[in-house]
Structure formats: C-alpha cells, structure tokens
Amino acid sequence: MNLPMTDEECRVAMAALSGQLDLYAKLLVNKGCALKEGQELMLTASLEQADFARRVVRAAYEAGAGHVTVNWYDDAVERMDLEYVPLEWFKTVPSWEVEQRDSLAEAGAAFLFLDGSDPDAMKGIDPAKPAARRKAMNTQCVKYRDGMDFGRNVWCIAAAPVLGWARQVFPKLSDAEAMYRLWVAILSVSRADGGDPESAWETHNASFEQTKRYLNDQRFDALHYVSSNGTDLTVGMNEGHIWDGGAARTVDGTSYFPNIPTEEVFTSPDRMRVDGIVHSALPLSNSGQLIKDFWFRFEGGQVVDFGAAEGADVLQHILDTDENSRRLGECALISKNTPIRQSGVLFYDTLFDENASCHLALGTGFPECLAGGVDMGKDTLMAHGVNQSATHVDFMIGSDDMNIWGISKDGTETPLFVNGQWAWE
C-alpha cells in the first residue's frame, strides 16, 4: 500500500523531476519534430502547461529554431465559446487562423501539439459544435492539413498534464500528488524517464522494423478479429498496402516521430471491405466528451448501426462528419505487452490508450500506407481504397483475449494475435 504524499513532498518530488522534464522537452524537439537549423516551430499548448511549454521553447531555440510560435488554448474559455456561440460560427475557420496555419506550413514549419485536457471538460456541450469546428479546421486550412497528411511537414503529438486530466486518472489522490503521478506515468510510458531518452527512442524505433517487415512480406488480403465481448470483424486490405510504425519520414527524407509515445504498427485498410461487429475495449475521450461501452456494425465497409452506454450523441456527430466518416482509415496492431498496458493506468486520452490496445480509426487514411500513395491526389487514393475524410477518430478494440488472423488471398489463415498479444510472443 502506498501512503499518500503531502503537498510539500509533492513539491520536492516535482522539483527533482525538473532535469527529466528538460530531457523530455529536448526529446520532443530533436526526435519528435527533428527540428532543423533555422526552421520555424509552431507549438500548441494549454495555459496549464505553460511551465513545460517554456521548456520546449527553450529546447527549440537551443536546437537552432528560427522562430517559435506558441498557440495557447484554455479549456475553460473553449467551454464558454461552445456554450454561448451559435453553431454556425464553428463551421468557418477565421481567415487569420487559416493564414497563420497555411503560411507556416508553406514555409516548412514543424508542428508540435501538447496533448492534455480534462476528459470531461466539455461534458454536456452540444457535440455538433466541436464536430463542426474539427471539420472546418480539417477542410479549410488546406495547406496545413495536406502538409501533414502528405508528408511535407513534420508534426508530433506528445503530452503534459493538466489538473482535470490528473484528477480523472488518479481520482483518489490529492491534486498535487495526482499531477506528480501523472507526470511520472507520462515520462515512463514515453520512454523519457532515463538518462538518454533520445537514444532510447532510437532503440525503440529499431524494434518496429522486424514486425513491419513480416507483415509487409505476408501481403495479407484481410484481417479477422474475434474476442469474447462480441467482436467478430473482417477488415480487407488494399492491394499495395504498407504497414508502418515508429518513425515517419517526410517527402524530403526527414525522420521524425508523429506520436510520443507510440507502440503501434498500422496501415490503411480497404475502405469498402469491412464487415461484422466490433466492440470497444476502452472509453474514448473525444473533444472533452467521454464515450463508453460502444460498438459498430459494418457492412460493405460502412457503419450501418452503432450503440453506446454513454456518449451515443457524440458518436452520431463523428459518424455524420461527412460521407466517408463511417468508413475506416486505419487499423493498428498493438500487443498487450507494452509499457502503457503494463502500467495498469487508464489514461482517458487517445494518445496513450490507443497505444495500449489494438485500435481502428474512422475517417481519413494515410497516403504513406499505400505504395505510391504520397504522390497521389485524394481522389486517386480513394480509388485505391484509402479513405479520405475531414475526421480521423481512433477507438480501442484490443481486449486481453482478442485473437486476430491474417487471411491470404487463397484463404489461408495465419494467427497474428493470440489472447491479446503477437502469436510469436
């Protein structure tokens, strides 16, 4: 049994973490964003993350950044916007914001997003409003979105705690201890708790290569998912699909990490060949609203029915984003034998929870997951089976007893996952 910490003990413990937080900030700049001499960095951070954001800015300038633009946000202000401003306003991105993001993308900026918010921050808000805002951002900031989607700009999502999130993850602890424990958990599962996080990530990246090579050599035609919660789903693969994971590369060859942490290998499935039913394994936090115990039924690649114990209205708005938001853009495989799953912490945050569980994603797919895809336009990608949409929402399906088979074109079935882990583990 762990005895509770006093606030003074937490203050001392946080002070002792200071050097580690600086190493983490350098990891995000140097490996997450692979920042180059003279390059612009756009950092998006919550006001509550200001201390760590300043560490990131310092690390960026020490790495030679030409300039750092910080885009601040605040959950409390965003909630007031969503409460008081009419729905129509959220359907358009202000011209100044379009100009800011598109011009930075055109100039070759790197984009770093500090994840972290109260999972219940927007509870009770009309889900149509955040859904409209997401769609507007993804369709109206065209150069910004395409720069990240088609490998022209480096981007990275990583995390820093905020109090509402810490309270959700550690509800029985004091505020000070919850914040400290969440920092410790983030550093641990992000492989940033040692003396050389950057080298740790080079080693971690090497571990992805064997799995990707095996999957890409197999050329499976489909995957079949089964678990005792009722999941029985078959997901078709595209001709020429590519399994990716770990470090990504821009079109100019820059290697970077889009997600810190990451444990997944993933591809974009055939948007027209998904059939069966799939149940969630973990809650989904979407724009400050929780969705629990949900399921989807697919026919011909499209969600034709769904349900949820909580948050069904939020799911409805995700599915109704556009004509392709009911189709899959990603399937990702993650063993239960990963630091995040083994930590026993439910983070209520997709960046972490998706790396504790096999997951799927509704919405847009990845050009880099199709041979020649980064040189294709969106219509051509669609014709080759890679979904295109104004949304991308990951949801976790990997239960401890999940079994997955790879199905070859001749019908041969090869076990990939047995009881939630790779068949060869």
N, C-alpha and C positions, 0 to 999 in steps of 0.2 A: 504494500500500500504506500503510495506517495503522499507525504504530508504536504498540505498547501503552503505556498510561498507567501511571505509578507510582501507588501508593495516595495519596501526597501530592498529586500532580497531580489525582487524582480528588476529594480533599477540597477543594482550592481551587476546582475546577470546580463542585462541588456548592454551595459557599458562594456562588459567583457566580450560581447559579440561584435563590437564596433569594427575591429580589424577584419573579421569574417565578412561583414556586410560590404566592406570596401572591395574585398576579393570577389564577392558575388557581383557587385556593380561592374567590375572590370571584366568578369566573365560575360555579362550581357553585352557589353560594348565590343569586346575583342572577338568573342566566338559567336554570340548570338547575332550580332549585327556585322561582324567582320569589318568594322569601321576603317576607312582608308584616310590617309593624309588629305586634309582639305575638304573632306566630304561633310555635307550637312546631315544632321540627325534631328528627326522630329520625335520627341518623347511625349507620350500621353500618360498622364498620371493624375491620381486623385489628390486633393488638397491634404488628405490624411496621410498620404505617402510622401509628403514634402521632404522629410529628412533623407529618405532613401533616394528620392528623385535628385536631390542635390549631389549625392554621392555619384549617381550615374552621370550627371552633367560634368562633374569634375573628372571622372574617369574618361569621358568622351574627349574633353579638351586635352587631357594628358595623352590620349591616343592620337591627337592631331586633328580633331574635328575642326572644320572651317567655321561652323556655327551650330549651336544647338537651339532649336525652337521647342519650347515646352508648352504643350496644350493641356491646361488644367481643367479638371471637372470636379463636381461635388454632388454626391448622391442626393443630399437634401435639396439643393437647388434644382437638380434634374426632376426630382419628385414634384416640386412645386410647378415646374414647367408643365409636366404631364397632367397635373391636377387642374390647372387653370387655363391652359392654352388650348384652343379648339383643335380638333383632329386635322383639319385642312392644313394648318400651319406646318405640321410634321411631314407633309407629303412633298415638301420642297426644301432643298438644302440652300441656305443663304448664299448669294453669289460670292461674298467674300470668303466663305469657307471652301467653296468649290475652287476658287482661285488659289487659296493657300495650299490645299492638298494637291491639286493638279500641278501647280507650278513647282512645288517641292519634288514631286515625282518626276517631272520632266527634267529637273536639274540633277537627278540621280541620288536623291536623299535616301537615307536608311530610315526605317520607321520602327520605333520601339514602343510597345504598349505594356504598361504596368497594370496587370490584371489585379483585381481585388475589390470586392464590394460586398455589402450585406446581401445575402441571398433573398432576403425578404424586403429589401429596400423599396420595391415598387409593388408590394402586396396590395391588392385592391384597386390598382390602377387599371383603366381600360386597356387591355392588351393591344387594341387596334392602334394605339398611339406609338408605343415603342416599335411595333411591327412596321408601321408606316415610316418611321424615322430610319430604321435599318434599311428598308427597301430604297428610300430616297438616297441614302449615302452610297449604296452599292450600285445604283443606276445612274446617278447624276454626277458623281465625281469619277468620270470615266477614266482619265489618265492615271489617277491614283489607284483605282481598283485594278485596271489592266496591268499597271506596272508591277503590282504584287502577284496577280494571278498568272501572268505570262513571263515571270522571271526577269523583269527588267529592274526591279527594286528589291533590295534586301529588307526583310522585316522579321521581327521577333516579338513573341508574346512571352512574358515572364510575370512573376507575381511579387507583391509585397503586401503585408497585412493591413487591414483596416479593422476598427473595433467591432463593427456589426458582424463582420465575417468571423472574427475570432470568437465572438460570443456564440455564434451558431455552431462552430466546430467543437468548442470546449465550453459547453453551457454551465458546467458545474464549478468552473474556476472563476476567480476574481478577474476583473478586466485586465489588470496588469499582467497576471500570470497567463491568461488566455493569449494576449498579444505576444508574450515571450515564447510560449509553447508553439504558437503558430509560426513564428519566425524560425524556431528550431526545426519544425517539421518541414517547412519550405526549403531551408538550406539542405537538410538531409536528403529529401527525395529529389532535389535538383542537383545532387552530387556537387554541392558547393560548400560542404562543411569541412573540407580538408585543407591542407596547406597549399595545394596547387589545383584549384578547380578547372583551370583551362586544360591542363594535361589529363585530368580525369575525364573530361569530355572528349578528348582525342581518343582515349582508350575506349570509352563508351561507344563512340561512333564506329570503331572497328568491329564491335560486336554485332552490328546490324548487317554487315556485309555477307556473312555466311547464310543467314536466313533469307535475305533478298535474293541471293544467287540461286538458292534451292527453289524458291517459289517461281522465279523468272525462268528457270530451266524447265519446270514442270509443265508450264503452259496450260494450266487447268482451264476447263471450259465453264466450270461453275463451282460454287461452294455450297455445301448443305449444312445448316446449323440446326442442332437439336438440343434442348435442355428440358428438365423436368417441370419448369414453370409454364410450359405450353409452347415455347418457341419451336417452330418447325418451318424453316425458311430456306428457300433455294435462291441463290444470287448468281446470275450469269455474269461471265467475264467477257470483256471486249476482246476482239481479235487485236493482237498487238498491245495488250495491256502490259503495264510495267509496275512492279511492286517497288515502292520507295520507302524511305525512312531514315532517321538520323539526320545528317547534314543534307541541306539542299544546295543547289547551285543556280546562280543567275545565268543568263544567256552569255555573259562575258566570262563565266567560269569562276566567279567568286563563291566560295564555300561558306555557308552560314547555317545557323540553327533557328528555324522558324518558331520552335516551341522549346522552352526550357521550364520544366522537364519534358522529356519525350521517351517513350518506351515502345512505340508502335511501328509496325510495318503496314503500309496501306496502299491501296490502289483505287481507281475509279471503276466501278462495275458497269455493266451494260444497263443503261437507263431503262430499257424496255423488257428486261428479263429478270424480274424479281417476283417471286410467288410464294405465298404462305403467310404465316403469322409470326410476329416477333414481339416478345415482352421485354420491358426494361428491367435492368438489374440494379440500377441506382437511380436516385432522383436526378432531375435535370433542372438546373438554375438557368433561366433564360430572361435576360433583361430585368433582373431583380425580382423575378416571379418563379416560384417552385412548382414543378410538375412531378407528381409521384404516381408510381404503380400504373404505368401506361402501356399501351400496346397498339400495334398497327397490323392491319391485314392488307397484303399486297396482291394485286392481280395484274399481270401484264406489265409489271414494273411500277405500277401506280398504287398509292394508298387508297383503298376503297372503303375502309372502315377503321375506326380507332376508338379508344376509350381511355379514361384516366380516373384514378381515385381522387386526384386533386389537380387542378390546372387544365382541365379539358378545354376551357375557352382560350387559354394561351396556345395550346396545341392547334386549335382551329385556325388561329391567325397565322401561325407558322405555315400550316398547310395551304392556306389561301394567299400566300405572298404573291405568287404568280402561277402561270400554267405549268411550270416544271418543279414547283416546290414540293410536290407529292412524290417525287422520284428521288432515287438515291444518287449521291455524288461521290460517296466514299464508303469503303468497307476497310476496317482496320483490325489487325490481329495483335493481341497483347496477352502474354501469359500472366496467370495469377501470381507467378513467382517473380514479381518486380518490387522494387523498393516501396512504391506507393501502395500497392495492395498489401504488402507485408507489414507496412507501418500500422495497419488497422485503423487509420484515420479516414473518415468520410469527410472530404473537403467541401462538399456542396459547391464545387467550382469545376466547370468542364475541363479546364486546362489540366487539372490534376486527376479528376475522376475518370476522364476518358483514357488516361494512361494507367489506370488500374483495372481496365476491363475492355474486352473486345467491344468495338462500337461500330455503328453505322452513322451516316450523316445524310439528312435530307437536303436537297438543293444542289448547288453547283459542284462540279467535279474539277479535277486537276489536269491541265494540259500536259504536265510532265509525266503523268501516269499513262500516256499513250505514246507509242513510237511516233515521232514526228509531230507530236501534239503542240509543242510550243511554237511551231511555225504555222499552225492552223488558225483560222478565224473561228468565231463561236459557232457559226452555222455548220462549218465542216466538222468541228468537234462533236456537235450534236449528231451529225450524220454517222459518225463513227462510234456513237454510243455514250460519249462523255456528256453528262447532263450539264446544262447551263441555266442558272437561276440567280435571282437577286438575294438569295439567302444561302446559308450553309450552317446547319444546326446538327451538331454531334449528339448522339444519345447512346447510352451504355447498355450493352446487352449481355456481357460476358459473365454468366453465373459460374459458380465453382464446379458445377457438374456439366458444363457445356461441352458437347462433342461437335467437331467440325470435320467434314470430309471434303477433300478436293476431288472433283469429278472430271475425268478426262473426256475427250470427245468420243472415245469408244465406249464410254460408260463405266470404265474402271474407277473404283472409289478408293482413295488413299487417305488413311487417317491423318489429319493435321493436328487436331486438338483432342485430347482425352482428359475428361474431368477438369477442364479449365486451363490446361497447360499444353505446350507443344508436345506432340506424340513422342518426341525423342528426349524429352527432359526426364 
